[in-house]
Amino acid sequence: MNPNWMRLITVPVLALTAADERVVDKSATDQMLPFLPSLEHNELACARHEIMQETPEILATAWAHIDGFLARL
C-alpha cells in the first residue's frame, strides 16, 4: 500500500481489526491505517481474522461499533 494513495481516500472509513490477527500482517495494517484521513479504527480484543464469525460477545462489540459509526455519518 502507498501512503499517498491512502491519504486520497477521504470518505469515512471504519476499520475493525482483530487483536489476535493470524492471517494478514497486523503490523502492515497498523502502519497504513493512520494514513486514512477519515478513519475510525477499533481493534477488537481477543478477536481473530473473521470478526463477523466470532463469539457472540465479540460480534456484539463489532455491531456496536458499526451502528455507532453509521449513526455518526
N, C-alpha and C positions, 0 to 999 in steps of 0.2 A: 504494500500500500504506500501511496505517496502522500505525505503530509499536506502538500499544496493542493492536491485533489480533494483531500478530506475537508480542508478549510472552505472549499466551494459549496459544500452541502449545507445549505442554510435552513432547510426545513427542520422542524423539531424532531429529534431522534431520541427514542427510548431504548437504551441498551440494558438488557437483563443478562448478567453474566453469572456463571457458576463459580463459586469459590473453590470447589473441588473439580475443576475442569481437567479432563484427561484426554480429550480428543483433539482440540486445537491448541495452539501455542498461546497460553494465557498471557505470557509476558508481551507478546506482539500485540495482542488485543489491548492490554493495559497501556502500551506505549502509543497506540494510534488513536484510541477513543478521545483523548483530550484535544485532538486537533479538530473535532467536530464542534463548531461554534454554538450550536443549539442543542447540546447533549444533556440528557438526564440519564445518569448511569447508576444502576443499582446492582450490587453484587450480592447474590443470594447465598448466605452461609449454608454449608453442608450440601448444596446442590451440585449436581454433575451436569454434563453437557445437555441432556434433553430435559430442560427445565419444565416443559409442559407435560412431561411424563414422570414427574417426581412424586414425592409423598404428598398427601393431602395438605399438610401444613405448608410445605414449600410452594405448592401450587396456589394455595390461598394467598400467600405473600406475593407471588408473581402477579396474580389477578388484581390484588390491591394496588400494586404499582401501575399496572396497565390502566385500571379505572381512574386512578388519580391523574396520571399523565393525560389521558383523553379528556378528563374534566377541565384541565387547565388549558386546553387548546382553544 
